[in-house]
Amino acid sequence: MTGEERKAKVHWLMRYRIAENRIERMKAEQERWRQRATSITQRPTYFQYRGKSDQEKMTKEERRRNAMAPVIIRGGRGLSMEDIVAEIEALDHDIQDMVDRALQLRRDIGQAIKALADDREQLVLYYKYCDGLYLEEICVKMGYSYQHLCRIHNRALISLKMSNDE
């Protein structure tokens, strides 16, 4: 197996972990939007009374007696609650699409790994590319030396047949 073939197989196997990382980033962004929603304050509302003349200043007493309703003027700029909710919903939709894609990737990768004859090779690839463990962690789990695990991993990559859907 050439270096390019090995690189292509590793990249093909890593697609699931990459999708998982994207999902986590999108969930973190969605949480930041939720925090914005809980920390947002209403834009200040100012009441402006119209009366005798717009230029004249009215006393508090005159405002109380004023028969006309105040004109409400919204102040401030920024995101409204509707904007934040729309962004959260859009992210939720994107996350669901990414989860569906990740599940399909995991099925494809799982089928390719199950096609391997050696159970140890299957387990190493599952641990590394589906569970996201480092080779050192897999050594501890399986009770092999690092060099022996690298040999198993390399044999598994050589034996692996990628599906042609990418």
C-alpha positions in Angstrom: 0.0 0.0 0.0 1.4 3.4 -1.0 1.4 6.4 1.2 -1.3 8.0 -0.8 -3.6 5.0 -0.5 -3.0 4.9 3.3 -3.7 8.6 3.6 -7.0 8.2 1.6 -8.1 5.3 3.8 -7.3 7.1 7.0 -9.2 10.2 5.7 -12.2 8.0 4.7 -12.2 6.5 8.2 -11.9 9.9 9.9 -15.0 11.3 8.3 -17.2 10.1 11.1 -15.0 11.7 13.8 -14.9 14.9 11.8 -18.7 15.0 11.6 -18.9 14.3 15.4 -16.6 17.3 16.1 -18.7 19.5 13.8 -21.8 18.5 15.7 -20.2 19.3 19.0 -19.1 22.8 17.7 -22.6 23.5 16.4 -24.2 22.4 19.8 -21.7 24.8 21.6 -22.8 27.6 19.3 -26.4 26.8 19.9 -25.8 27.0 23.6 -24.1 30.4 23.2 -27.3 31.6 21.4 -29.4 30.2 24.2 -27.3 32.1 26.7 -27.8 35.3 24.7 -31.5 34.7 24.8 -31.5 34.4 28.6 -29.2 37.4 29.1 -31.0 39.7 26.7 -32.7 42.7 28.2 -35.7 44.4 26.7 -34.8 47.4 24.7 -35.6 50.5 26.7 -39.0 52.1 26.1 -39.4 55.8 26.2 -42.7 57.6 26.6 -43.0 60.9 24.9 -46.1 63.0 25.7 -47.6 65.2 23.1 -49.5 68.2 24.3 -49.7 71.9 24.2 -46.7 72.2 21.9 -43.9 69.7 21.1 -41.3 72.3 22.0 -42.8 73.2 25.4 -41.7 71.2 28.4 -44.5 69.7 30.4 -44.3 69.3 34.1 -45.0 66.0 35.7 -48.4 67.2 36.9 -49.4 68.3 33.4 -48.4 64.9 32.0 -50.6 63.2 34.5 -53.5 65.4 33.5 -52.8 65.1 29.8 -55.7 63.4 28.1 -53.6 62.0 25.2 -52.0 58.6 25.4 -48.2 58.7 25.3 -46.4 57.8 22.1 -44.1 54.8 22.7 -40.7 55.0 21.2 -38.5 51.9 21.3 -34.9 52.6 22.0 -31.7 50.7 21.3 -30.4 48.5 18.6 -29.4 44.9 18.6 -30.8 41.5 18.4 -34.4 40.9 19.2 -35.7 37.7 20.8 -37.2 36.7 17.5 -33.8 36.9 15.8 -32.2 34.8 18.5 -35.0 32.1 18.3 -34.7 32.0 14.5 -30.9 31.5 14.8 -31.4 28.7 17.4 -33.9 27.0 15.2 -31.7 27.2 12.1 -28.8 25.7 14.1 -31.1 22.9 15.4 -32.0 22.1 11.8 -28.4 22.0 10.8 -27.4 19.9 13.7 -30.1 17.3 12.9 -28.9 17.2 9.3 -25.3 16.7 10.5 -26.4 13.9 12.9 -28.2 12.1 10.1 -25.1 12.4 7.9 -22.8 11.2 10.7 -25.1 8.1 11.3 -24.8 7.2 7.6 -21.0 7.7 7.7 -20.8 5.4 10.8 -22.9 2.7 9.0 -20.7 2.9 5.9 -17.5 2.7 8.0 -18.9 0.0 10.2 -19.7 -2.2 7.2 -16.2 -1.8 5.9 -14.7 -2.6 9.2 -17.0 -5.7 9.7 -15.7 -7.0 6.4 -12.2 -7.5 7.9 -11.4 -11.1 8.7 -9.4 -10.5 11.9 -11.4 -9.5 15.0 -8.4 -7.6 16.5 -8.1 -5.5 13.4 -11.8 -4.7 13.6 -11.6 -3.7 17.2 -8.6 -1.5 16.7 -10.3 0.4 13.8 -13.5 0.7 15.8 -11.7 2.1 18.8 -9.6 4.5 16.7 -12.1 5.8 14.1 -15.5 5.4 15.8 -14.7 5.9 19.4 -11.9 8.4 18.8 -9.3 6.8 21.0 -5.6 7.3 20.6 -3.4 4.3 19.9 -1.9 4.6 23.4 -5.3 4.3 24.9 -6.1 1.3 22.7 -2.9 -0.4 23.8 -4.0 -0.2 27.5 -7.5 -1.5 26.6 -6.3 -4.4 24.6 -3.1 -5.2 26.5 -0.7 -4.9 23.5 2.5 -3.1 23.2 2.5 0.1 21.1 4.6 -1.5 18.3 2.3 -4.5 18.1 -0.8 -2.4 18.0 0.7 -0.3 15.2 1.3 -3.5 13.2 -2.3 -4.6 13.7 -3.5 -1.1 12.7 -1.3 -1.1 9.6 -2.5 -4.7 8.6 -6.1 -3.5 9.1 -5.6 -0.5 6.9 -4.1 -2.7 4.2 -7.0 -5.2 4.4 -9.7 -2.4 4.5 -11.9 -2.0 1.4 -13.5 1.5 1.2 -16.9 1.9 -0.2 -16.9 4.0 -3.3 -19.6 6.5 -2.2 -17.3 9.4 -1.3 
